[in-house]
Amino acid sequence: MASTAADRYAVTDSAATDLRVLVLAGGLSYERDVSLRSGRRVLDALRAAGMDAEQRDADVTLLPALMADPPDAVVIALHGATGEDGSLRGVLDLCGVPYVGCDARASRLAWDKPSAKAVLREAGIPTPDWVALPHDRFSELGAVAVLDRIVDRLGLPLMVKPAQGGSGLGAAVVRDAASLPAAMVGCFAYDPTALVERYVPGMDVAVSVVDQGDGPRALPAVEIVPRNGVYDYAARYTAGRTTWHTPARLAPAVAAEVAEVALAAHTALGLRDLSRVDLIVDAAGRPHVLEVNVSPGMTETSLLPLAVQAAGLDFGRMVGTLVARAAARRP
């Protein structure tokens, strides 16, 4: 009998409906609104799957609540530093509360884009050439001289984005040298270090990686076609600003290579349970990893839920399985 997409990504663990789950959403990052929407979507999906779930913000009431009545597992739907820099995961480890997703060390590594890119490069995974420039060095060494050298070394166009951050905030494509200073200033508004990398033209794709007990698997790639050509914050979260194609319109051999590279990135960074790998596929069909997200968005326009649907999976059951696996890791 021929296998279906659902068979290929079949859930191997039964999600125990007697588990009590805490969904963390909100926080104080620039991505708070998106996080609240992600959290609500996860909460509704878990409840629809029959699980006892509640949502809470990451504020001063969190630790007393965790210590007084710890949940069986936590789902981190926080975006930005609160959910992705590893600090909250470290606190959850101190409290002995298991959570879905990678540990604190891997989260810290993936959150810092220059560090993550260095690991990917060392592992032989293609990623665009880059330079990381703290604001202090930018000022001390002379902005004009530094920017001239960047253009000489990396060429044009360039991609400028915060070294730590997400949702396209503070990111800009620079097509001429005269636009680079303004892009740097805009980037520094969100992070004290700018990542400047060679811009690779091609198809934007995102590959979600999920491990439901039988090892990490790449879900179908999502092709991203923003109306204005740039996948910025508005394009990500405003209806009608972006068109998605799932699976991505790639030749079978290229799609297989994209999936292989995404899995390699997930593994090289030491990730667990789930991640989203953002890539560019150039005109020759070669994938280049841009960044890896350990707390992917779960909103109605987010990429991981689109991939889950394309794989023939039930979103609530998938998250429930990840919750059951996390609960089993309780010390």
Phi, psi and chi 1 to 4 in degrees:
 res  aa     phi    psi   chi1   chi2   chi3   chi4
   1 MET       -  134.2 -179.5 -176.6  -63.2      -
   2 ALA   -68.5  140.2      -      -      -      -
   3 SER   -83.0  149.1   64.0      -      -      -
   4 THR   -98.9  172.4   65.2      -      -      -
   5 ALA   -59.0  -40.5      -      -      -      -
   6 ALA   -62.8  -35.7      -      -      -      -
   7 ASP   -64.4  -40.9  -66.8  -31.3      -      -
   8 ARG   -66.1  -29.6  -68.5 -163.4  -62.2  -86.6
   9 TYR  -114.6   31.8  -56.2  102.1      -      -
  10 ALA   -62.9  143.3      -      -      -      -
  11 VAL   -71.6  130.6  174.9      -      -      -
  12 THR  -102.9  -19.4   55.8      -      -      -
  13 ASP  -110.1  137.7  -71.6  -15.8      -      -
  14 SER   -79.5  128.5  -63.9      -      -      -
  15 ALA   -75.8  116.9      -      -      -      -
  16 ALA   -72.1  121.9      -      -      -      -
  17 THR   -78.9   -5.9   56.7      -      -      -
  18 ASP   -92.1    5.0   57.9  -13.4      -      -
  19 LEU   -79.6  146.4  -65.8  177.1      -      -
  20 ARG  -103.7  123.9 -165.5  165.7   59.8   83.9
  21 VAL  -117.7  138.4 -171.9      -      -      -
  22 LEU  -112.7  123.3  179.5   62.9      -      -
  23 VAL   -99.0  120.8  178.8      -      -      -
  24 LEU   -96.7  125.3  -67.2 -179.9      -      -
  25 ALA  -149.9  155.2      -      -      -      -
  26 GLY   111.8 -106.8      -      -      -      -
  27 GLY    76.1 -173.8      -      -      -      -
  28 LEU  -118.0   16.2  -63.5  176.8      -      -
  29 SER   -81.2  174.1   77.6      -      -      -
  30 TYR   -61.7  -18.5  -65.5  110.9      -      -
  31 GLU   -99.4   22.5  -59.6  172.2   73.9      -
  32 ARG   -56.8  -48.4  175.1  178.3  173.0   80.9
  33 ASP   -61.0  -42.3  -70.9  -16.2      -      -
  34 VAL   -64.6  -40.6  178.3      -      -      -
  35 SER   -60.7  -42.7  172.0      -      -      -
  36 LEU   -62.2  -38.3  -70.0  171.1      -      -
  37 ARG   -68.3  -40.1  -71.6  161.8   58.1 -171.4
  38 SER   -62.2  -45.8  -73.6      -      -      -
  39 GLY   -60.7  -41.2      -      -      -      -
  40 ARG   -65.1  -38.8 -172.4   71.3 -141.7 -177.7
  41 ARG   -65.3  -43.6  178.0  112.4 -173.6 -113.8
  42 VAL   -64.5  -43.2  170.4      -      -      -
  43 LEU   -59.1  -48.6 -179.2   70.7      -      -
  44 ASP   -62.3  -40.1  -69.4  -15.5      -      -
  45 ALA   -66.3  -41.2      -      -      -      -
  46 LEU   -66.2  -41.7  -72.0  172.6      -      -
  47 ARG   -65.9  -38.1  -72.7  176.6  172.1  173.1
  48 ALA   -64.6  -28.8      -      -      -      -
  49 ALA   -83.4    3.5      -      -      -      -
  50 GLY    90.0   14.6      -      -      -      -
  51 MET   -96.3  150.6  -56.7 -169.1   80.5      -
  52 ASP   -83.8  103.0  177.4   10.8      -      -
  53 ALA  -131.4  146.0      -      -      -      -
  54 GLU  -138.1  160.5   64.4  172.9  -49.2      -
  55 GLN  -114.8  141.1 -178.1  172.3  -41.3      -
  56 ARG  -143.2  148.8  179.2 -179.4  -73.6  -86.5
  57 ASP   -82.0  159.9 -150.9  -30.7      -      -
  58 ALA   -91.3   82.8      -      -      -      -
  59 ASP  -132.5 -165.1   55.5   23.6      -      -
  60 VAL   -67.7  -14.2  -65.3      -      -      -
  61 THR   -86.7   -9.4   67.3      -      -      -
  62 LEU   -67.7  -53.2  177.1   59.6      -      -
  63 LEU   -61.9  -46.5  -78.2 -178.5      -      -
  64 PRO   -56.9  -38.7  -26.4   35.7      -      -
  65 ALA   -66.9  -40.8      -      -      -      -
  66 LEU   -64.1  -39.4  -70.9  176.7      -      -
  67 MET   -75.2  -34.5  -60.1  -50.6  -63.9      -
  68 ALA   -75.4  -37.4      -      -      -      -
  69 ASP  -150.8   76.0 -171.4   16.4      -      -
  70 PRO   -65.6  137.8   22.7  -32.5      -      -
  71 PRO   -75.1  168.9   30.6  -35.8      -      -
  72 ASP   -72.6  -29.7  -66.9  -59.8      -      -
  73 ALA  -163.5  159.2      -      -      -      -
  74 VAL  -119.3  139.8  165.7      -      -      -
  75 VAL  -107.9  121.1  177.1      -      -      -
  76 ILE   -90.8  106.0  -58.8  171.6      -      -
  77 ALA  -107.2   24.1      -      -      -      -
  78 LEU   -87.4  135.3  -67.0  154.0      -      -
  79 HIS  -111.4  166.5  -52.7  -44.5      -      -
  80 GLY    76.0 -166.9      -      -      -      -
  81 ALA   -56.8  -40.1      -      -      -      -
  82 THR   -55.4  -42.0  -51.2      -      -      -
  83 GLY   -99.6  -10.3      -      -      -      -
  84 GLU  -125.6   -8.1  -59.7  178.3   65.8      -
  85 ASP   -89.8    3.5   68.2   -0.1      -      -
  86 GLY    91.7  -15.9      -      -      -      -
  87 SER   -66.4  -46.1   56.8      -      -      -
  88 LEU   -64.2  -39.0  176.5   64.4      -      -
  89 ARG   -62.9  -37.0  -65.2  163.1 -161.7 -106.8
  90 GLY   -63.7  -38.7      -      -      -      -
  91 VAL   -66.2  -41.8  171.0      -      -      -
  92 LEU   -61.8  -37.7  -68.1  174.8      -      -
  93 ASP   -62.2  -42.0  -71.7  -24.4      -      -
  94 LEU   -60.3  -34.9  -72.9  174.2      -      -
  95 CYS   -83.5   -6.5  -63.5      -      -      -
  96 GLY    71.2   26.0      -      -      -      -
  97 VAL  -104.6  117.9  177.5      -      -      -
  98 PRO   -74.7  157.3   26.9  -32.5      -      -
  99 TYR  -145.9  155.7   48.0   87.3      -      -
 100 VAL   -75.7  134.5  172.3      -      -      -
 101 GLY   114.2 -179.6      -      -      -      -
 102 CYS   -72.2  167.5   66.8      -      -      -
 103 ASP   -79.0  177.9   63.1   15.9      -      -
 104 ALA   -63.1  -40.8      -      -      -      -
 105 ARG   -62.3  -49.2 -176.7 -155.5   62.3   81.9
 106 ALA   -65.8  -35.7      -      -      -      -
 107 SER   -63.6  -43.8 -176.5      -      -      -
 108 ARG   -59.9  -41.6  -77.2 -167.4  -61.9  -88.1
 109 LEU   -65.1  -48.3  176.5   59.0      -      -
 110 ALA   -67.9  -32.2      -      -      -      -
 111 TRP   -65.0  -36.7  170.9 -114.7      -      -
 112 ASP   -88.8  102.6 -173.6   70.1      -      -
 113 LYS   -58.5  -44.9  -63.9 -178.3 -177.6   69.5
 114 PRO   -60.2  -41.0  -24.3   35.1      -      -
 115 SER   -65.1  -43.0  -61.6      -      -      -
 116 ALA   -63.5  -42.3      -      -      -      -
 117 LYS   -64.0  -36.0  -77.1  168.5   69.9   72.3
 118 ALA   -63.3  -41.6      -      -      -      -
 119 VAL   -65.2  -43.2  170.2      -      -      -
 120 LEU   -61.5  -45.4  -63.5  177.1      -      -
 121 ARG   -60.5  -42.8  176.5   66.9   57.9   82.4
 122 GLU   -63.0  -32.1 -174.3  176.4   -8.8      -
 123 ALA   -82.9    1.1      -      -      -      -
 124 GLY    81.3   16.3      -      -      -      -
 125 ILE   -92.4  126.2  -62.1  167.9      -      -
 126 PRO   -66.5  131.1   23.1  -32.5      -      -
 127 THR  -147.9  142.6 -173.7      -      -      -
 128 PRO   -59.6  145.4  -24.0   34.0      -      -
 129 ASP   -56.8  150.2  -74.7  -17.7      -      -
 130 TRP  -154.3  167.3   78.0   95.3      -      -
 131 VAL  -141.2  139.4   61.2      -      -      -
 132 ALA  -104.7  129.5      -      -      -      -
 133 LEU  -131.2  107.4 -169.4   63.3      -      -
 134 PRO   -67.4  150.5  -18.1   31.1      -      -
 135 HIS   -58.8  -38.2 -176.7  -90.8      -      -
 136 ASP   -62.8  -44.3  -70.2  -13.2      -      -
 137 ARG   -65.9  -37.0  -59.0  -63.4   84.0   72.7
 138 PHE   -57.2  -41.8 -177.4   68.7      -      -
 139 SER   -78.2  -44.1  -59.6      -      -      -
 140 GLU   -64.1  -39.1  -68.6  170.8   -1.0      -
 141 LEU   -87.6   -7.2  -61.4  175.7      -      -
 142 GLY    94.0  112.2      -      -      -      -
 143 ALA   -57.8  -45.2      -      -      -      -
 144 VAL   -63.0  -46.8  173.5      -      -      -
 145 ALA   -63.7  -42.0      -      -      -      -
 146 VAL   -64.5  -46.3  170.9      -      -      -
 147 LEU   -66.0  -38.1  -64.6 -177.7      -      -
 148 ASP   -61.4  -41.6  -74.2  -13.4      -      -
 149 ARG   -67.6  -38.4 -176.4   57.4 -173.6  143.6
 150 ILE   -60.5  -46.1  -71.8  174.8      -      -
 151 VAL   -64.2  -40.9  172.6      -      -      -
 152 ASP   -61.5  -39.6  -71.2  -16.1      -      -
 153 ARG   -80.5  -45.3  170.5   67.2  178.8   81.7
 154 LEU   -99.0  -19.5  -61.8  178.9      -      -
 155 GLY    79.2 -173.3      -      -      -      -
 156 LEU  -127.2  150.6  -70.3  167.2      -      -
 157 PRO   -75.3  168.1   27.5  -33.5      -      -
 158 LEU  -127.1  158.1  -65.2  166.3      -      -
 159 MET  -113.6  125.2 -172.9   72.4 -166.7      -
 160 VAL  -113.0  129.2  178.0      -      -      -
 161 LYS  -154.9  158.0   55.1 -171.8  174.1 -175.9
 162 PRO   -60.4  141.0  -22.9   34.3      -      -
 163 ALA   -65.0  -27.9      -      -      -      -
 164 GLN  -132.7  117.3  -60.9 -178.9  -13.4      -
 165 GLY   159.1  174.9      -      -      -      -
 166 GLY  -152.8 -173.1      -      -      -      -
 167 SER    62.2   18.5  -70.4      -      -      -
 168 GLY    73.9    7.8      -      -      -      -
 169 LEU   -70.7  129.9  -68.0  165.8      -      -
 170 GLY    78.0    6.4      -      -      -      -
 171 ALA   -96.5  147.3      -      -      -      -
 172 ALA  -155.4  144.3      -      -      -      -
 173 VAL   -90.6  129.8  177.7      -      -      -
 174 VAL  -112.2  115.9  175.2      -      -      -
 175 ARG  -102.9  -13.3  -57.7 -170.5 -177.0  -81.5
 176 ASP  -142.4  152.0   58.2   82.1      -      -
 177 ALA   -59.8  -31.6      -      -      -      -
 178 ALA   -65.9  -22.5      -      -      -      -
 179 SER   -88.8   -9.6  -58.1      -      -      -
 180 LEU   -66.2  -43.8 -175.0   53.1      -      -
 181 PRO   -57.4  -43.9  -25.8   35.3      -      -
 182 ALA   -64.8  -36.8      -      -      -      -
 183 ALA   -65.0  -38.4      -      -      -      -
 184 MET   -65.8  -43.4  -63.0  -67.4  -71.9      -
 185 VAL   -61.0  -44.6  170.7      -      -      -
 186 GLY   -62.1  -37.4      -      -      -      -
 187 CYS   -67.7  -44.4 -179.0      -      -      -
 188 PHE   -64.8  -16.6  -73.4  137.0      -      -
 189 ALA   -67.6  -20.2      -      -      -      -
 190 TYR  -109.7  -19.9  -71.2   92.5      -      -
 191 ASP  -159.3  143.9 -169.1   85.9      -      -
 192 PRO   -74.1   -7.0   23.0  -32.4      -      -
 193 THR  -126.0  130.9  -61.4      -      -      -
 194 ALA  -100.9  137.9      -      -      -      -
 195 LEU  -102.0  119.2  173.9   69.0      -      -
 196 VAL  -112.6  119.4 -174.8      -      -      -
 197 GLU  -130.4  157.1   64.5 -176.6    4.2      -
 198 ARG   -62.0  129.8  178.5  174.1  -68.5  139.2
 199 TYR   -79.5  125.1  178.4   78.0      -      -
 200 VAL  -106.2  111.3  178.5      -      -      -
 201 PRO   -71.0  147.6   25.1  -32.1      -      -
 202 GLY   155.8 -158.9      -      -      -      -
 203 MET   -91.0  125.5  178.6 -169.9  -66.6      -
 204 ASP   -77.7  124.9  -78.3  -72.6      -      -
 205 VAL  -134.5  154.2  -61.2      -      -      -
 206 ALA  -128.8  132.6      -      -      -      -
 207 VAL  -118.0  117.9  177.8      -      -      -
 208 SER   -88.5  135.7  -63.7      -      -      -
 209 VAL  -114.3  128.1  176.4      -      -      -
 210 VAL  -132.2  136.7  176.2      -      -      -
 211 ASP  -119.7  110.0 -175.3  -11.0      -      -
 212 GLN  -106.5   21.2  -62.8 -176.7  103.2      -
 213 GLY   122.0  -15.3      -      -      -      -
 214 ASP  -117.1   27.1   53.1   -5.3      -      -
 215 GLY    95.9  157.3      -      -      -      -
 216 PRO   -65.6  138.0   21.8  -31.1      -      -
 217 ARG  -130.7  143.1  -64.1 -169.7 -179.4 -166.9
 218 ALA   -86.9  124.5      -      -      -      -
 219 LEU   -78.6  167.3  -58.2 -174.1      -      -
 220 PRO   -54.9  136.4  -27.0   35.9      -      -
 221 ALA   -66.3  143.2      -      -      -      -
 222 VAL  -104.0  124.7  179.6      -      -      -
 223 GLU   -89.2  134.5  176.4 -173.7  -11.3      -
 224 ILE  -113.2  122.9  -55.6  156.3      -      -
 225 VAL  -126.3   87.1 -173.2      -      -      -
 226 PRO   -70.8  142.0   23.1  -30.0      -      -
 227 ARG   -61.7  -36.9 -167.7  172.2   66.2 -173.5
 228 ASN   -95.8    7.8   66.9   -6.5      -      -
 229 GLY    87.5   -9.4      -      -      -      -
 230 VAL  -126.5  129.1  179.5      -      -      -
 231 TYR   -87.6   71.7 -164.2   44.0      -      -
 232 ASP   -92.2 -171.6   55.1   14.9      -      -
 233 TYR   -59.0  -45.9 -174.5   88.8      -      -
 234 ALA   -63.6  -39.8      -      -      -      -
 235 ALA   -66.6  -30.6      -      -      -      -
 236 ARG   -75.5  -36.4  -67.9  169.1 -167.7 -116.5
 237 TYR  -123.8    9.6  -57.7  112.5      -      -
 238 THR  -112.3  122.0  -54.8      -      -      -
 239 ALA   -58.3  135.7      -      -      -      -
 240 GLY    90.6   -9.3      -      -      -      -
 241 ARG   -84.2  -17.4  -66.6  -72.8 -172.0   95.4
 242 THR  -142.7  145.0  -60.9      -      -      -
 243 THR  -110.8  137.8  -58.9      -      -      -
 244 TRP  -118.4  143.8  -63.6  -85.3      -      -
 245 HIS  -122.6  119.3  -61.1  -83.4      -      -
 246 THR  -132.0  117.5  -47.5      -      -      -
 247 PRO   -73.1  161.6   27.2  -35.2      -      -
 248 ALA   -61.0  150.8      -      -      -      -
 249 ARG   -81.7   72.4  -63.3  171.5  -64.4  179.9
 250 LEU  -118.1  148.2  -62.6  167.3      -      -
 251 ALA   -61.5  148.2      -      -      -      -
 252 PRO   -52.8  -41.7  -28.4   35.4      -      -
 253 ALA   -66.2  -38.7      -      -      -      -
 254 VAL   -69.3  -42.1  175.3      -      -      -
 255 ALA   -59.7  -39.6      -      -      -      -
 256 ALA   -65.7  -40.4      -      -      -      -
 257 GLU   -68.0  -39.0 -176.0  178.0    0.6      -
 258 VAL   -60.7  -45.0  165.5      -      -      -
 259 ALA   -62.5  -41.4      -      -      -      -
 260 GLU   -63.9  -42.6 -177.9  178.9  -14.9      -
 261 VAL   -66.1  -41.1  167.8      -      -      -
 262 ALA   -61.9  -43.9      -      -      -      -
 263 LEU   -63.4  -38.7  -74.8  168.6      -      -
 264 ALA   -64.0  -39.8      -      -      -      -
 265 ALA   -65.5  -45.0      -      -      -      -
 266 HIS   -56.2  -44.3  177.4   94.9      -      -
 267 THR   -72.0  -42.9  -58.8      -      -      -
 268 ALA   -61.1  -34.2      -      -      -      -
 269 LEU   -87.0   -0.5  -65.4  173.1      -      -
 270 GLY    72.6   34.5      -      -      -      -
 271 LEU   -84.3  169.3  -55.4 -174.4      -      -
 272 ARG  -148.1  144.4 -179.0  178.5   68.1 -170.6
 273 ASP    74.4  -62.3  -67.7  -16.6      -      -
 274 LEU  -158.3  154.5   79.4  168.1      -      -
 275 SER  -162.1  169.7   69.1      -      -      -
 276 ARG  -130.7  124.9 -167.3 -165.1   71.0 -129.5
 277 VAL  -105.2  122.0 -176.7      -      -      -
 278 ASP   -97.7  129.6  -62.5  -23.4      -      -
 279 LEU  -135.7  162.9  -49.9   95.1      -      -
 280 ILE  -116.9  133.1  -72.6  -75.4      -      -
 281 VAL  -105.2  114.7 -179.7      -      -      -
 282 ASP   -77.0  179.9   65.8   23.5      -      -
 283 ALA   -62.5  -24.5      -      -      -      -
 284 ALA   -88.3    2.1      -      -      -      -
 285 GLY    83.9   15.6      -      -      -      -
 286 ARG   -92.9  128.7  -65.2 -176.0  -63.3 -101.1
 287 PRO   -84.5  143.3   27.5  -30.3      -      -
 288 HIS  -129.4  123.8  -54.1  -99.6      -      -
 289 VAL   -77.9  127.7  175.9      -      -      -
 290 LEU   -92.9  -49.9  -58.2  178.0      -      -
 291 GLU  -164.9  168.1   57.3 -169.7   78.9      -
 292 VAL  -130.0  130.3 -178.1      -      -      -
 293 ASN  -108.2  125.3 -168.7  -53.8      -      -
 294 VAL   -93.6   -9.4  -57.9      -      -      -
 295 SER  -131.9   71.6 -175.8      -      -      -
 296 PRO   -62.6  150.6  -16.9   29.9      -      -
 297 GLY   -62.4  147.8      -      -      -      -
 298 MET  -125.1   20.8  -59.8  -68.9 -174.7      -
 299 THR   -77.2  179.4   74.1      -      -      -
 300 GLU   -67.4  -17.3   63.7  -80.6   -1.9      -
 301 THR  -113.5   14.8   58.9      -      -      -
 302 SER   -83.1  159.3  -66.1      -      -      -
 303 LEU   -82.5  -36.8  -56.5  172.0      -      -
 304 LEU   -63.4  -46.6 -172.8  144.5      -      -
 305 PRO   -59.6  -34.5  -27.2   37.3      -      -
 306 LEU   -63.2  -41.3  -68.6  175.2      -      -
 307 ALA   -67.8  -38.9      -      -      -      -
 308 VAL   -60.2  -44.0  168.7      -      -      -
 309 GLN   -63.7  -42.3 -177.3  178.7   13.4      -
 310 ALA   -65.4  -28.8      -      -      -      -
 311 ALA   -79.3   -3.9      -      -      -      -
 312 GLY    78.4   21.4      -      -      -      -
 313 LEU   -96.1  154.7  -64.6  175.7      -      -
 314 ASP   -87.6  123.2  177.7   84.8      -      -
 315 PHE   -59.8  -47.5 -179.6   69.4      -      -
 316 GLY   -63.1  -41.8      -      -      -      -
 317 ARG   -67.1  -37.7 -172.6  175.7  175.9 -144.1
 318 MET   -62.9  -48.2 -177.5 -150.8   71.9      -
 319 VAL   -63.9  -38.6  177.2      -      -      -
 320 GLY   -60.3  -39.6      -      -      -      -
 321 THR   -64.3  -42.0  -60.5      -      -      -
 322 LEU   -63.0  -37.4  -64.7  177.2      -      -
 323 VAL   -64.1  -45.2  164.5      -      -      -
 324 ALA   -61.6  -40.1      -      -      -      -
 325 ARG   -66.8  -39.7  -75.0  171.9   46.2   75.0
 326 ALA   -64.3  -43.6      -      -      -      -
 327 ALA   -60.6  -32.5      -      -      -      -
 328 ALA   -69.9  -13.7      -      -      -      -
 329 ARG   -89.8    2.9  -67.4 -164.7  -70.1  -98.3
 330 ARG   -54.8  133.5  177.7 -176.8  -68.2  -82.0
 331 PRO   -58.1      -  -23.4   33.6      -      -
